[in-house]
Amino acid sequence: MHIEFRHLRTVRAIHEAGGLAKAADQLNITQSALSHQIKGLEDQAGVELFIRRAKPMKLTAAGRKLLRLAERILPEVEALQADFEGLRMGKTGRLHIAIECHACFEWLFPVLEGFRKNWPDVDVDIRPGLSFDGLPALVREEVDLVVSSDPEDLPGVDFTPLFDYEPVFLASSQNPLAQKDYIEAADLKDQHLITYPVDRSKLDVFTELLAPAGVEPKSMRQVELTAVILLLVASNRGVAVLPDWVVREVRFNSDYVTRPLTKEGRTKRLYAATRSEDTAKPFMSNVIRLARTEPLKLQRGPEPA
């Protein structure tokens, strides 16, 4: 027996309408076409599905079995159609984000809070891109957006600029380097460097300062939480290099000093990497716009008292 969705809709419509004429109007077909469809379905089943003499028209025992099937399956099909329509209209979807920048959590959560209010039907998740490669995962469709400072020439992937930031040297006001106007690579030879627990290739202090000069710090200590890094620096147990949006709250605190890297300073740019077919989706455009504006508020930081 070959049952189609239209057969299930027909059985449900006749049951609800109580007659062929109203059911045909409900299904937007002619009464003749509806009668022909019922006859074909009954021929397949080998049994009658409706008691035609009854007013209103009623289902037989076999017809009621088919109705129960329709009432179980059709709501799921209609929900799936609504989901597909939402996807076509850009109202629903999936936004799984990989972060190659450990400190980006500082501004990403406010971004996602604003995004959640605008797009409540989009499934959001975050995967810190520290234990896997974010960009290959993007190509494999395991994630949908990668926050990265290292754009690559990848077919089918767009890198949308988000914002520029400055890696900033941070030390205790008691540290001898607090007397300097700017920090050079050689200054860190005698310092205990505190970093996030990520590969050197993803740390600005190495990519922008130490590696090009071939300099190693006296020692390194890896710390997961930004708040703990700030605590250790304030206690003069080491120095750090952090993005400018991280040091906003301590910029005017007398326990700390912040200095540029080199006399000219350093500037880096963050990008949102997305698959090309997803970049123009309304919800993707919205999260990228928020990711451009929210960090600027953090970079400005509080005004000095």
C-alpha positions as CSV (number, residue, x, y, z in Angstrom):
1,M,0.0,0.0,0.0
2,H,1.4,3.4,-1.1
3,I,0.3,6.1,1.3
4,E,1.3,9.8,0.5
5,F,1.1,12.8,2.8
6,R,-1.9,14.1,0.7
7,H,-3.8,10.9,1.6
8,L,-3.3,11.6,5.3
9,R,-4.3,15.2,4.8
10,T,-7.4,14.1,3.0
11,V,-8.5,11.7,5.7
12,R,-8.0,14.4,8.4
13,A,-9.8,17.1,6.4
14,I,-12.9,14.9,5.7
15,H,-13.0,13.9,9.4
16,E,-12.8,17.5,10.5
17,A,-15.2,18.9,7.8
18,G,-17.7,16.1,8.0
19,G,-18.3,16.0,4.2
20,L,-16.6,16.1,0.8
21,A,-17.6,19.6,-0.2
22,K,-16.2,21.4,2.8
23,A,-13.1,19.1,2.8
24,A,-12.5,19.9,-0.9
25,D,-12.6,23.6,-0.1
26,Q,-10.3,23.2,2.8
27,L,-7.8,21.3,0.6
28,N,-8.2,23.7,-2.3
29,I,-9.2,20.9,-4.8
30,T,-12.4,20.0,-6.6
31,Q,-14.9,17.6,-5.0
32,S,-14.6,15.3,-8.0
33,A,-10.8,15.1,-7.5
34,L,-11.3,14.4,-3.8
35,S,-13.7,11.6,-4.5
36,H,-11.3,10.1,-7.0
37,Q,-8.5,10.3,-4.5
38,I,-10.6,8.5,-1.8
39,K,-11.6,5.8,-4.3
40,G,-8.0,5.2,-5.2
41,L,-6.9,5.0,-1.6
42,E,-9.7,2.5,-0.7
43,D,-8.8,0.4,-3.7
44,Q,-5.2,0.2,-2.4
45,A,-6.3,-0.6,1.1
46,G,-8.9,-3.1,0.0
47,V,-11.4,-1.8,2.6
48,E,-13.8,1.1,2.9
49,L,-12.4,4.1,4.9
50,F,-15.6,6.2,5.1
51,I,-19.3,5.6,5.8
52,R,-20.7,7.7,2.9
53,R,-24.4,7.2,4.0
54,A,-23.7,8.9,7.3
55,K,-24.4,12.7,7.8
56,P,-21.9,14.0,8.7
57,M,-19.6,11.6,6.8
58,K,-17.8,9.3,9.2
59,L,-14.7,7.1,9.2
60,T,-14.9,3.3,9.4
61,A,-12.7,1.4,11.8
62,A,-10.0,1.2,9.1
63,G,-10.4,4.9,8.4
64,R,-9.9,5.7,12.1
65,K,-6.6,3.8,12.0
66,L,-5.5,6.0,9.1
67,L,-6.7,9.1,11.0
68,R,-4.5,8.2,14.0
69,L,-1.5,7.8,11.6
70,A,-2.3,11.2,10.1
71,E,-2.6,12.9,13.5
72,R,0.8,11.5,14.6
73,I,2.7,12.2,11.4
74,L,1.3,15.4,9.9
75,P,2.1,17.7,12.9
76,E,5.7,16.6,12.6
77,V,5.8,17.2,8.9
78,E,4.2,20.6,9.3
79,A,6.7,21.5,12.0
80,L,9.5,20.5,9.7
81,Q,8.1,22.6,6.9
82,A,7.9,25.6,9.3
83,D,11.6,25.0,10.2
84,F,12.5,24.9,6.5
85,E,10.6,28.1,5.9
86,G,12.4,29.7,8.8
87,L,15.7,28.7,7.3
88,R,14.7,30.1,3.9
89,M,13.6,33.4,5.5
90,G,16.8,33.5,7.6
91,K,14.9,33.4,10.9
92,T,16.2,30.1,12.2
93,G,19.5,28.2,11.9
94,R,22.6,27.2,13.8
95,L,25.4,29.5,15.0
96,H,28.2,27.4,16.5
97,I,31.3,29.5,17.1
98,A,34.9,28.6,17.4
99,I,37.3,31.0,19.1
100,E,41.0,31.0,18.4
101,C,41.4,34.1,20.6
102,H,41.3,33.1,24.3
103,A,40.6,36.6,25.6
104,C,37.7,37.1,23.2
105,F,35.3,35.7,25.8
106,E,35.5,39.2,27.4
107,W,33.5,40.7,24.6
108,L,31.8,37.7,23.0
109,F,29.3,37.0,25.8
110,P,27.8,40.6,25.6
111,V,27.6,40.1,21.8
112,L,25.7,36.8,22.1
113,E,23.4,38.2,24.8
114,G,22.3,40.9,22.3
115,F,22.1,38.3,19.5
116,R,19.9,36.0,21.6
117,K,17.3,38.7,22.0
118,N,17.2,39.4,18.2
119,W,17.3,35.7,17.1
120,P,15.7,33.5,19.8
121,D,15.2,30.6,17.3
122,V,18.9,30.3,16.3
123,D,20.8,27.5,18.1
124,V,24.0,29.1,19.6
125,D,27.0,27.2,20.9
126,I,30.6,28.1,21.6
127,R,33.6,25.9,21.1
128,P,37.0,27.3,22.3
129,G,39.3,26.7,19.4
130,L,42.2,25.7,21.6
131,S,42.1,21.9,21.3
132,F,41.2,21.8,17.6
133,D,41.7,23.8,14.4
134,G,38.8,26.1,13.9
135,L,39.1,26.9,10.2
136,P,39.2,23.2,9.1
137,A,36.2,22.6,11.3
138,L,34.4,25.5,9.6
139,V,35.1,23.9,6.2
140,R,33.8,20.6,7.5
141,E,30.6,22.4,8.7
142,E,31.3,21.4,12.3
143,V,31.2,25.1,13.3
144,D,29.6,28.1,11.5
145,L,31.8,31.0,12.5
146,V,35.4,31.3,13.6
147,V,36.9,34.3,15.4
148,S,40.5,34.5,14.1
149,S,43.4,36.9,13.7
150,D,45.0,34.9,11.0
151,P,43.0,35.0,7.7
152,E,43.8,32.4,5.1
153,D,43.0,31.9,1.4
154,L,40.4,29.2,1.7
155,P,38.0,28.4,-1.1
156,G,34.4,29.0,0.0
157,V,35.4,30.9,3.2
158,D,34.9,34.6,3.8
159,F,37.0,36.6,6.3
160,T,35.0,39.7,7.4
161,P,37.1,42.3,9.4
162,L,35.7,42.9,12.8
163,F,37.9,45.4,14.6
164,D,41.5,46.4,15.2
165,Y,43.1,46.1,18.7
166,E,46.4,46.8,20.4
167,P,48.3,44.1,22.3
168,V,49.3,45.9,25.5
169,F,52.1,45.1,28.0
170,L,50.8,44.9,31.6
171,A,53.0,44.9,34.7
172,S,52.8,45.8,38.4
173,S,53.7,49.5,39.2
174,Q,56.5,48.0,41.3
175,N,58.1,46.3,38.4
176,P,61.3,48.0,37.0
177,L,59.8,48.0,33.5
178,A,57.1,50.4,34.8
179,Q,59.7,53.2,34.3
180,K,59.9,52.6,30.6
181,D,57.7,54.4,28.0
182,Y,57.4,51.3,25.8
183,I,58.5,47.7,25.9
184,E,61.0,45.9,23.6
185,A,61.6,42.2,23.2
186,A,64.9,42.3,25.2
187,D,63.1,43.8,28.2
188,L,61.4,40.4,28.8
189,K,64.6,38.4,29.0
190,D,64.5,38.8,32.8
191,Q,60.7,38.6,33.3
192,H,58.3,35.9,34.3
193,L,55.7,35.9,31.5
194,I,52.1,35.0,32.3
195,T,50.0,33.8,29.3
196,Y,46.8,32.0,28.5
197,P,47.3,28.2,28.0
198,V,47.4,28.3,24.2
199,D,50.1,27.6,21.6
200,R,52.7,30.3,21.1
201,S,51.5,30.9,17.5
202,K,48.2,32.3,19.0
203,L,49.9,34.6,21.6
204,D,50.5,38.2,20.5
205,V,53.5,38.5,22.8
206,F,55.3,35.9,20.7
207,T,54.0,36.7,17.2
208,E,54.3,40.5,17.6
209,L,57.4,40.8,19.8
210,L,59.5,37.9,21.0
211,A,59.6,35.5,18.0
212,P,60.7,38.1,15.5
213,A,63.5,39.1,17.8
214,G,64.5,35.5,18.8
215,V,64.0,36.4,22.5
216,E,62.8,34.0,25.3
217,P,61.4,35.2,28.6
218,K,63.1,34.1,31.8
219,S,60.1,31.8,32.5
220,M,56.5,31.2,31.5
221,R,53.4,30.5,33.5
222,Q,50.1,29.5,31.9
223,V,46.9,30.7,33.5
224,E,43.3,30.0,32.3
225,L,41.4,32.9,33.8
226,T,42.0,36.6,33.0
227,A,41.1,37.6,36.6
228,V,43.9,35.4,37.9
229,I,46.4,36.9,35.4
230,L,45.5,40.3,36.6
231,L,45.9,39.2,40.2
232,L,49.3,37.7,39.6
233,V,50.5,40.8,37.7
234,A,49.3,43.2,40.5
235,S,51.2,41.0,43.0
236,N,54.4,41.5,40.8
237,R,54.6,37.8,40.2
238,G,55.0,38.3,36.5
239,V,54.1,40.4,33.5
240,A,51.6,39.8,30.7
241,V,50.6,41.0,27.2
242,L,46.8,41.3,26.8
243,P,44.5,42.9,24.3
244,D,43.5,46.4,25.0
245,W,39.8,45.4,25.7
246,V,41.1,43.2,28.6
247,V,43.1,45.9,30.4
248,R,40.3,48.5,30.2
249,E,39.4,48.1,33.8
250,V,42.9,48.4,35.2
251,R,44.1,51.1,32.9
252,F,43.7,53.7,35.7
253,N,44.4,51.5,38.6
254,S,47.6,52.5,40.5
255,D,48.6,48.9,41.0
256,Y,49.3,48.4,37.3
257,V,51.0,50.1,34.4
258,T,50.3,49.5,30.7
259,R,52.8,50.1,28.0
260,P,52.8,49.7,24.2
261,L,54.9,47.0,22.5
262,T,57.8,48.8,20.8
263,K,58.0,52.6,20.3
264,E,55.6,52.4,17.4
265,G,53.1,50.1,19.1
266,R,51.5,47.1,17.5
267,T,48.0,46.7,15.9
268,K,46.2,43.5,15.0
269,R,42.9,42.8,13.4
270,L,40.3,40.2,14.3
271,Y,38.1,38.5,11.6
272,A,34.9,36.6,11.5
273,A,35.4,33.6,9.2
274,T,32.2,32.1,7.7
275,R,31.3,29.9,4.8
276,S,30.5,32.0,1.8
277,E,26.9,30.7,1.5
278,D,26.3,31.7,5.1
279,T,27.8,35.2,5.3
280,A,24.8,37.0,3.9
281,K,22.3,35.2,6.1
282,P,20.4,37.8,8.2
283,F,21.3,36.3,11.5
284,M,25.0,35.9,10.5
285,S,25.1,39.6,9.4
286,N,23.6,40.6,12.7
287,V,26.1,38.7,14.9
288,I,29.0,40.1,12.8
289,R,27.6,43.7,13.2
290,L,27.4,43.2,17.0
291,A,30.9,41.7,17.1
292,R,32.1,44.9,15.4
293,T,30.5,47.3,17.9
294,E,30.5,45.7,21.3
295,P,34.3,45.4,21.6
296,L,34.7,49.1,20.9
297,K,32.8,49.8,24.1
298,L,35.2,47.7,26.0
299,Q,38.2,49.3,24.4
300,R,37.1,52.7,25.4
301,G,36.8,51.5,29.0
302,P,35.7,53.5,32.0
303,E,36.6,57.2,32.2
304,P,39.2,58.1,34.8
305,A,37.8,59.4,38.1
